[in-house]
Amino acid sequence: MGSIRFSLDPDVLDLDFKGAGIFWALETGTWTGRTTALLASHFRRVWTVEADKEVYGRLPSALSQPSTRYVHGDSASVLPKILVTEREPCFVWLDAHWFPRLAERRISIPPTTPLLKELMALSAWQAVSRSFIAVDDVHLFHHEDDRPNYVPKNWPKWSDIEQVTRTWPQRQIVFEDVLYFVPDALLETFLDYIEHRS
Ligand SMILES: C[S@@+](CC[C@H](N)C(=O)[O-])C[C@H]1O[C@@H](n2cnc3c(N)ncnc32)[C@H](O)[C@@H]1O
């Protein structure tokens, strides 16, 4: 499966997002809220969306910061409603999907991801081209996962993702199992980040 990291690399947040005019963040798939808390320590405002009622109901203290807006629902339908209220570019972490831990805990989330609908919602948003967008767990879209209950045909293909994002001007970079869409303002420093991690 290659290099897999299970969450956002905190070092990515050292890029100069303020300099690129990015002051808020959006996450889909909250789970424990660990990444949400990380985002909340770097951005003025963070939206996070979780579909499962039990997961959502745990309300971890990590999500209690006033800057965090925690929404229950399917990100495919929640995202357009959030984006209509926001005009400025943002840091996006797309991480809503089924994974084996949900089955272990008998949480019934459909065994797939809302990713294509999320990308379509972003495509229709006026600030998409200035945003820094990261899609986690890229191997799932190359249909390379050998964990129990992973059914490749349930997942979008890489070509589907390319089709939906084909007009985005950002540089597309895959690094450590994450697909990044990097706007010009952050490209040089992002390439430095990769060089130092490699
Ligand atoms: C891999 S975990 C997210 C991990 C978390 N973002 C992190 O960085 O630590 C996936 C989460 O997505 C949620 N999820 C799955 N489908 C969803 C959907 N359609 N909308 C919102 N959340 C969803 C699952 O319930 C689960 O909590």
The ligand as a MOL file (V3000), in Angstrom:
LIG
                    3D

  0  0  0     0  0            999 V3000
M  V30 BEGIN CTAB
M  V30 COUNTS 27 29 0 0 0
M  V30 BEGIN ATOM
M  V30 1 C -10.6870 8.2310 8.7510 0
M  V30 2 S -11.8870 8.9000 9.8580 0 CHG=1
M  V30 3 C -11.4480 10.6080 9.9570 0
M  V30 4 C -10.1780 10.8670 10.7350 0
M  V30 5 C -9.9530 12.3190 11.1300 0
M  V30 6 N -10.2800 13.2510 10.0650 0
M  V30 7 C -8.4990 12.5230 11.5130 0
M  V30 8 O -7.7470 13.1850 10.7610 0
M  V30 9 O -8.0890 12.0080 12.5670 0 CHG=-1
M  V30 10 C -13.3120 8.9430 8.8520 0
M  V30 11 C -14.5290 9.6020 9.5080 0
M  V30 12 O -15.4410 9.9680 8.4690 0
M  V30 13 C -16.7490 9.7870 8.9380 0
M  V30 14 N -17.6220 9.7370 7.7480 0
M  V30 15 C -17.8030 8.7120 6.8850 0
M  V30 16 N -18.6580 9.0660 5.9110 0
M  V30 17 C -19.0050 10.3610 6.1470 0
M  V30 18 C -19.8350 11.3060 5.4770 0
M  V30 19 N -20.5010 10.9720 4.3690 0
M  V30 20 N -19.9390 12.5580 5.9940 0
M  V30 21 C -19.2560 12.9170 7.1310 0
M  V30 22 N -18.4710 12.0480 7.8070 0
M  V30 23 C -18.3290 10.7970 7.3230 0
M  V30 24 C -16.6580 8.4800 9.7210 0
M  V30 25 O -17.7600 8.2850 10.5820 0
M  V30 26 C -15.3250 8.6930 10.4530 0
M  V30 27 O -15.5350 9.3340 11.6860 0
M  V30 END ATOM
M  V30 BEGIN BOND
M  V30 1 1 1 2
M  V30 2 1 2 3
M  V30 3 1 2 10
M  V30 4 1 3 4
M  V30 5 1 4 5
M  V30 6 1 5 6
M  V30 7 1 5 7
M  V30 8 2 7 8
M  V30 9 1 7 9
M  V30 10 1 10 11
M  V30 11 1 11 12
M  V30 12 1 11 26
M  V30 13 1 12 13
M  V30 14 1 13 14
M  V30 15 1 13 24
M  V30 16 1 14 15
M  V30 17 1 14 23
M  V30 18 2 15 16
M  V30 19 1 16 17
M  V30 20 1 17 18
M  V30 21 2 17 23
M  V30 22 1 18 19
M  V30 23 2 18 20
M  V30 24 1 20 21
M  V30 25 2 21 22
M  V30 26 1 22 23
M  V30 27 1 24 25
M  V30 28 1 24 26
M  V30 29 1 26 27
M  V30 END BOND
M  V30 END CTAB
M  END
